[in-house]
Amino acid sequence: MKIPLPVRRPFTFRLDMQSGVPLYRQLIDQVQAAIAGGLLVPGDQLPTVRQVAVDLEINPNTVMRAYREMEIRGILDTQQGTGTFVAQQTIDRDAIEHSRGLEQLVEEFAARAGAGGFNLEELMIALRDRVTEGKQGRALKPKGEKR
């Protein structure tokens, strides 16, 4: 008896022009969320810069900036003439890079939440509730455990 494979929805970008978050940052956040949630896996191809720009009606340079930044971070791998793919391996980061990354994530999260009308207390309560419910996300590991 064959077990059917789960059907994966195609990955598409969505932008919120009212959020106050830069468009390139929204693209990066969506790719990272899709990877964390299992919607994108290593080896998956992303839409071309031109296709994303046309679909979202934005400047191709905005998409290029997001893709380039993700490539520098080791999230994506661009192969000339073939396309842009989710990277096969994650890059080990030292403690300083880890700390900087966390600091940047917190700043971006707080800024996006503030733009959405949430205050710091509401965020802290929601995060505590999420941990209590065990909804830490697939990509998160318990403190002290390496990826």
LUMDREN-224529 format. One line per 10 residues: number of its first residue (from 1); their letters; for each residue x, y, z of N, C-alpha, C, O. Coordinates in Angstrom, 2 decimals, padded with zeros to 5 digits. Example, Ala and Ser with C-alpha at 12.3 -4.5 7.8 and 13.67 -1.06 7.14 Angstrom:
# LUMDREN-224529
1 = as = 013.19,-005.69,007.80,012.30,-004.50,007.80,013.20,-003.30,007.80,014.24,-003.32,008.46; 012.85,-002.25,007.08,013.67,-001.06,007.14,012.90,000.03,007.87,013.41,001.14,008.04
//
This chain:
# LUMDREN-224529
1 = mkiplpvrrp = 000.84,-001.19,000.00,000.00,000.00,000.00,000.88,001.24,000.00,001.77,001.39,000.84; 000.63,002.13,-000.94,001.40,003.36,-001.04,000.83,004.43,-000.14,-000.38,004.66,-000.11; 001.71,005.09,000.58,001.28,006.21,001.42,001.42,007.48,000.60,002.51,007.79,000.10; 000.33,008.23,000.45,000.41,009.44,-000.37,001.31,010.49,000.29,001.28,010.68,001.50; 002.09,011.15,-000.54,002.94,012.22,-000.05,002.09,013.45,000.22,001.12,013.70,-000.50; 002.44,014.22,001.24,001.66,015.44,001.50,001.79,016.40,000.32,002.86,016.53,-000.29; 000.71,017.06,000.01,000.70,018.03,-001.08,001.23,019.35,-000.55,000.71,019.90,000.42; 002.28,019.85,-001.19,002.85,021.13,-000.78,002.34,022.22,-001.68,002.38,022.11,-002.91; 001.85,023.27,-001.08,001.38,024.42,-001.85,002.58,025.17,-002.42,003.63,025.22,-001.79; 002.40,025.74,-003.60,003.51,026.54,-004.14,003.73,027.78,-003.29,002.78,028.35,-002.75
11 = ftfrldmqsg = 004.96,028.18,-003.18,005.32,029.35,-002.38,005.04,030.61,-003.18,005.46,030.74,-004.33; 004.33,031.54,-002.58,004.07,032.84,-003.20,004.31,033.94,-002.18,004.05,033.77,-000.99; 004.78,035.05,-002.66,005.01,036.21,-001.80,003.74,037.04,-001.69,002.93,037.09,-002.62; 003.58,037.69,-000.53,002.50,038.65,-000.32,003.11,039.85,000.40,003.91,039.70,001.32; 002.73,041.03,-000.03,003.26,042.24,000.59,002.16,043.04,001.27,001.02,043.07,000.82; 002.54,043.68,002.36,001.64,044.58,003.07,002.22,045.98,002.93,003.15,046.36,003.64; 001.66,046.74,002.02,002.18,048.08,001.74,001.94,049.05,002.89,002.56,050.12,002.94; 001.05,048.70,003.82,000.70,049.59,004.93,001.49,049.30,006.20,001.37,050.04,007.18; 002.30,048.24,006.21,002.94,047.80,007.45,004.08,048.70,007.92,004.41,048.71,009.10; 004.68,049.44,007.01,005.84,050.24,007.39,007.14,049.46,007.32,008.21,050.03,007.51
21 = vplyrqlidq = 007.06,048.16,007.06,008.25,047.31,006.93,008.72,047.39,005.48,007.91,047.22,004.57; 010.02,047.64,005.26,010.51,047.71,003.88,010.14,046.45,003.09,010.13,045.34,003.63; 009.85,046.63,001.81,009.41,045.53,000.98,010.44,044.41,000.90,010.08,043.24,000.97; 011.73,044.76,000.75,012.75,043.72,000.66,012.79,042.91,001.96,013.03,041.70,001.93; 012.56,043.58,003.09,012.57,042.91,004.39,011.38,041.94,004.50,011.52,040.85,005.05; 010.23,042.34,003.97,009.06,041.47,003.97,009.35,040.20,003.16,008.95,039.10,003.56; 010.04,040.35,002.03,010.38,039.18,001.21,011.30,038.24,001.98,011.09,037.02,001.97; 012.30,038.79,002.64,013.23,037.97,003.43,012.48,037.26,004.55,012.66,036.05,004.75; 011.65,037.99,005.28,010.90,037.41,006.39,010.01,036.26,005.91,009.88,035.25,006.60; 009.40,036.42,004.74,008.51,035.38,004.23,009.27,034.13,003.83,008.79,033.02,004.06
31 = vqaaiaggll = 010.44,034.29,003.24,011.24,033.11,002.89,011.69,032.40,004.17,011.60,031.18,004.26; 012.16,033.15,005.15,012.60,032.53,006.40,011.44,031.83,007.10,011.62,030.74,007.64; 010.27,032.43,007.10,009.10,031.80,007.73,008.71,030.54,006.98,008.33,029.54,007.59; 008.79,030.58,005.65,008.44,029.40,004.85,009.42,028.26,005.09,009.02,027.09,005.11; 010.68,028.58,005.27,011.68,027.55,005.57,011.42,026.98,006.97,011.43,025.76,007.16; 011.19,027.86,007.94,010.93,027.41,009.32,009.67,026.56,009.39,009.61,025.61,010.17; 008.67,026.89,008.58,007.41,026.16,008.60,007.37,024.95,007.70,006.36,024.23,007.67; 008.45,024.69,006.97,008.50,023.52,006.12,007.87,023.70,004.75,007.80,022.74,003.98; 007.39,024.90,004.44,006.81,025.14,003.12,007.91,025.15,002.06,007.69,024.73,000.92; 009.08,025.64,002.44,010.25,025.59,001.57,011.29,024.69,002.23,011.54,024.80,003.43
41 = vpgdqlptvr = 011.89,023.82,001.44,012.93,022.93,001.94,014.18,023.10,001.09,014.09,023.60,-000.03; 015.35,022.69,001.60,016.57,022.83,000.81,016.41,022.22,-000.58,015.93,021.10,-000.75; 016.83,023.00,-001.57,016.74,022.56,-002.96,015.54,023.13,-003.70,015.50,023.08,-004.93; 014.56,023.66,-002.97,013.39,024.25,-003.63,013.81,025.50,-004.39,014.62,026.30,-003.92; 013.24,025.66,-005.58,013.54,026.83,-006.39,012.55,027.94,-006.09,011.35,027.71,-005.98; 013.07,029.15,-005.95,012.24,030.33,-005.77,011.91,030.94,-007.12,012.62,030.70,-008.10; 010.84,031.71,-007.19,010.52,032.40,-008.45,011.66,033.33,-008.85,012.41,033.80,-007.99; 011.77,033.61,-010.13,012.81,034.52,-010.61,012.57,035.93,-010.09,011.45,036.29,-009.72; 013.62,036.72,-010.08,013.52,038.11,-009.67,012.47,038.81,-010.53,011.61,039.52,-010.01; 012.54,038.61,-011.82,011.61,039.26,-012.73,010.17,038.84,-012.44,009.26,039.67,-012.42
51 = qvavdleinp = 009.96,037.53,-012.21,008.60,037.04,-011.96,008.02,037.63,-010.68,006.86,038.04,-010.65; 008.82,037.67,-009.62,008.35,038.24,-008.35,008.02,039.72,-008.54,006.99,040.20,-008.07; 008.90,040.44,-009.24,008.68,041.87,-009.46,007.39,042.12,-010.25,006.63,043.03,-009.93; 007.15,041.31,-011.27,005.94,041.46,-012.08,004.70,041.11,-011.25,003.72,041.85,-011.25; 004.75,039.97,-010.55,003.61,039.52,-009.76,003.22,040.53,-008.68,002.03,040.77,-008.44; 004.23,041.11,-008.02,003.96,042.01,-006.90,003.91,043.48,-007.32,003.61,044.36,-006.52; 004.22,043.73,-008.60,004.25,045.09,-009.13,005.20,045.98,-008.34,004.84,047.07,-007.90; 006.44,045.47,-008.18,007.47,046.23,-007.49,008.72,046.26,-008.37,008.81,045.54,-009.36; 009.66,047.10,-007.98,010.91,047.24,-008.72,011.74,045.96,-008.59,011.89,045.44,-007.49; 012.28,045.45,-009.70,013.12,044.25,-009.62,014.33,044.41,-008.70,014.80,043.43,-008.12
61 = ntvmrayrem = 014.83,045.64,-008.55,015.96,045.87,-007.65,015.61,045.54,-006.20,016.48,045.13,-005.43; 014.35,045.71,-005.84,013.89,045.37,-004.48,013.99,043.87,-004.26,014.47,043.42,-003.22; 013.55,043.10,-005.23,013.61,041.64,-005.14,015.07,041.20,-005.15,015.46,040.33,-004.37; 015.87,041.80,-006.03,017.29,041.46,-006.13,017.99,041.72,-004.80,018.83,040.92,-004.38; 017.64,042.82,-004.14,018.26,043.14,-002.84,017.94,042.07,-001.81,018.81,041.65,-001.06; 016.68,041.63,-001.77,016.27,040.59,-000.81,016.99,039.28,-001.12,017.52,038.64,-000.21; 017.00,038.89,-002.37,017.65,037.63,-002.76,019.16,037.69,-002.45,019.73,036.73,-001.94; 019.78,038.82,-002.75,021.22,038.96,-002.52,021.53,038.87,-001.02,022.48,038.20,-000.62; 020.72,039.54,-000.20,020.95,039.49,001.24,020.78,038.06,001.78,021.55,037.62,002.63; 019.78,037.36,001.27,019.58,035.97,001.72,020.71,035.07,001.24,021.07,034.10,001.91
71 = eirgildtqq = 021.27,035.37,000.08,022.40,034.58,-000.42,023.63,034.82,000.47,024.35,033.88,000.80; 023.86,036.07,000.85,024.98,036.40,001.72,024.84,035.70,003.07,025.83,035.23,003.64; 023.61,035.61,003.58,023.36,034.94,004.86,023.41,033.41,004.76,023.38,032.72,005.78; 023.48,032.89,003.54,023.53,031.45,003.37,022.16,030.78,003.32,022.06,029.56,003.43; 021.11,031.58,003.16,019.75,031.05,003.11,019.44,030.54,001.70,018.79,029.51,001.52; 019.91,031.30,000.71,019.66,030.95,-000.69,020.97,030.71,-001.42,022.04,031.15,-000.99; 020.85,029.99,-002.52,021.99,029.73,-003.39,021.56,030.05,-004.81,020.63,029.43,-005.33; 022.23,031.01,-005.44,021.88,031.38,-006.81,022.87,030.74,-007.76,024.08,030.85,-007.60; 022.33,030.06,-008.76,023.15,029.41,-009.78,022.85,030.10,-011.10,021.74,030.01,-011.63; 023.86,030.77,-011.63,023.69,031.55,-012.86,023.09,030.69,-013.97,023.61,029.61,-014.27
81 = gtgtfvaqqt = 022.02,031.16,-014.55,021.38,030.45,-015.65,020.42,029.35,-015.24,019.68,028.83,-016.07; 020.42,029.00,-013.95,019.55,027.93,-013.46,018.45,028.47,-012.56,017.29,028.09,-012.71; 018.81,029.34,-011.64,017.81,029.92,-010.75,018.32,030.11,-009.34,019.51,029.95,-009.05; 017.40,030.45,-008.46,017.70,030.68,-007.05,017.00,029.61,-006.23,015.81,029.37,-006.40; 017.76,028.96,-005.35,017.28,027.81,-004.60,017.51,028.00,-003.11,018.41,028.75,-002.70; 016.70,027.33,-002.29,016.94,027.30,-000.86,018.23,026.52,-000.64,018.39,025.42,-001.18; 019.15,027.08,000.13,020.47,026.48,000.33,020.37,025.11,000.98,019.48,024.85,001.78; 021.30,024.24,000.60,021.32,022.86,001.10,021.79,022.76,002.54,021.35,021.87,003.27; 022.65,023.64,002.95,023.18,023.53,004.31,023.07,024.86,005.03,023.08,025.93,004.43; 022.96,024.76,006.33,022.93,025.97,007.14,024.36,026.29,007.56,025.20,025.39,007.69
91 = idrdaiehsr = 024.62,027.54,007.75,025.96,027.98,008.13,026.05,028.05,009.65,025.19,028.65,010.29; 027.08,027.44,010.22,027.30,027.54,011.66,027.75,028.96,011.97,028.63,029.51,011.32; 027.12,029.52,012.98,027.45,030.88,013.37,028.08,030.87,014.75,027.70,030.08,015.61; 029.05,031.75,014.94,029.66,031.82,016.26,028.75,032.60,017.21,027.71,033.12,016.79; 029.13,032.68,018.45,028.29,033.30,019.48,028.01,034.77,019.20,026.90,035.24,019.45; 028.99,035.49,018.68,028.80,036.91,018.40,027.78,037.09,017.27,026.88,037.92,017.38; 027.91,036.32,016.20,026.94,036.39,015.09,025.56,036.00,015.58,024.56,036.61,015.19; 025.51,034.97,016.43,024.23,034.52,016.96,023.56,035.64,017.76,022.37,035.90,017.61; 024.35,036.29,018.60,023.84,037.39,019.42,023.35,038.55,018.54,022.28,039.11,018.79; 024.13,038.90,017.53,023.74,039.98,016.61,022.46,039.63,015.87,021.56,040.46,015.70
101 = gleqlveefa = 022.38,038.37,015.42,021.19,037.93,014.70,019.94,038.01,015.57,018.88,038.44,015.12; 020.08,037.58,016.82,018.96,037.64,017.75,018.56,039.09,018.02,017.37,039.41,018.05; 019.54,039.94,018.21,019.26,041.36,018.45,018.52,041.98,017.27,017.55,042.72,017.45; 018.97,041.67,016.06,018.32,042.20,014.85,016.89,041.67,014.74,015.97,042.41,014.40; 016.71,040.38,015.03,015.39,039.77,014.96,014.43,040.43,015.94,013.28,040.72,015.59; 014.90,040.67,017.16,014.06,041.30,018.18,013.69,042.72,017.75,012.54,043.14,017.89; 014.66,043.47,017.23,014.38,044.83,016.78,013.35,044.84,015.66,012.42,045.65,015.67; 013.51,043.95,014.68,012.58,043.88,013.55,011.19,043.46,014.02,010.18,044.00,013.58; 011.16,042.48,014.91,009.90,041.98,015.44,009.16,043.09,016.19,007.96,043.29,015.99; 009.88,043.80,017.04,009.27,044.88,017.82,008.79,046.01,016.90,007.72,046.57,017.12
111 = aragaggfnl = 009.57,046.33,015.88,009.18,047.39,014.94,007.92,047.00,014.17,007.01,047.81,014.01; 007.88,045.76,013.70,006.71,045.30,012.95,005.48,045.26,013.85,004.38,045.63,013.44; 005.68,044.80,015.08,004.56,044.73,016.01,004.05,046.14,016.35,002.85,046.38,016.41; 004.99,047.05,016.58,004.60,048.43,016.87,003.84,049.05,015.71,002.86,049.77,015.92; 004.29,048.78,014.49,003.58,049.29,013.31,002.19,048.68,013.20,001.28,049.27,012.61; 002.02,047.48,013.77,000.72,046.82,013.75,-000.17,047.20,014.92,-001.29,046.72,015.03; 000.34,048.08,015.80,-000.47,048.57,016.91,-000.35,047.75,018.18,-001.15,047.93,019.10; 000.63,046.85,018.26,000.82,046.03,019.46,001.86,046.69,020.36,002.80,047.32,019.87; 001.68,046.53,021.69,002.69,047.07,022.60,003.57,045.93,023.13,003.27,044.75,022.92; 004.65,046.30,023.80,005.63,045.32,024.27,005.02,044.30,025.22,005.36,043.12,025.16
121 = eelmialrdr = 004.15,044.74,026.10,003.52,043.81,027.05,002.70,042.74,026.33,002.75,041.57,026.69; 001.93,043.15,025.32,001.14,042.18,024.54,002.05,041.16,023.85,001.73,039.97,023.80; 003.18,041.63,023.33,004.12,040.73,022.67,004.68,039.70,023.65,004.76,038.51,023.34; 005.07,040.17,024.82,005.66,039.28,025.82,004.65,038.23,026.27,005.01,037.06,026.44; 003.41,038.63,026.46,002.36,037.68,026.86,002.15,036.65,025.76,002.05,035.45,026.04; 002.08,037.11,024.51,001.86,036.20,023.39,003.02,035.21,023.25,002.80,034.04,022.96; 004.26,035.69,023.44,005.42,034.79,023.36,005.42,033.77,024.49,005.70,032.59,024.27; 005.09,034.22,025.71,005.01,033.28,026.84,003.94,032.22,026.59,004.16,031.04,026.84; 002.78,032.66,026.09,001.69,031.72,025.79,002.13,030.71,024.74,001.82,029.52,024.84; 002.86,031.18,023.75,003.32,030.30,022.67,004.27,029.23,023.23,004.17,028.06,022.86
131 = vtegkqgral = 005.16,029.62,024.12,006.09,028.66,024.73,005.32,027.67,025.60,005.58,026.47,025.56; 004.38,028.18,026.38,003.57,027.33,027.25,002.79,026.30,026.46,002.67,025.15,026.88; 002.27,026.70,025.30,001.49,025.80,024.46,002.37,024.87,023.63,001.87,023.99,022.93; 003.69,025.06,023.70,004.59,024.21,022.93,004.66,024.56,021.47,005.06,023.73,020.66; 004.28,025.78,021.10,004.29,026.20,019.70,005.54,027.03,019.42,005.44,028.18,019.00; 006.69,026.45,019.65,007.93,027.19,019.46,008.38,027.22,018.01,009.28,027.99,017.67; 007.81,026.42,017.17,008.21,026.40,015.76,009.16,025.26,015.49,009.95,024.88,016.35; 009.08,024.72,014.30,009.92,023.57,013.92,011.40,023.89,013.95,012.21,023.03,014.31; 011.76,025.11,013.58,013.17,025.43,013.44,013.83,025.75,014.78,015.06,025.80,014.86; 013.05,025.97,015.83,013.62,026.33,017.12,013.98,025.09,017.92,013.26,024.09,017.90
141 = kpkgekr = 015.10,025.16,018.60,015.56,024.07,019.45,015.56,024.57,020.89,015.70,025.77,021.13; 015.41,023.66,021.86,015.53,024.07,023.25,016.88,024.71,023.51,017.88,024.37,022.88; 016.91,025.65,024.45,018.13,026.38,024.77,019.25,025.40,025.10,019.06,024.45,025.85; 020.42,025.67,024.53,021.59,024.83,024.79,021.77,023.73,023.77,022.86,023.15,023.70; 020.76,023.43,022.98,020.87,022.38,021.97,021.26,022.98,020.64,020.64,023.94,020.19; 022.29,022.42,020.00,022.77,022.92,018.73,021.84,022.49,017.61,021.16,021.46,017.70; 021.81,023.28,016.56,021.00,022.94,015.36,021.64,021.80,014.63,021.11,021.36,013.60
//
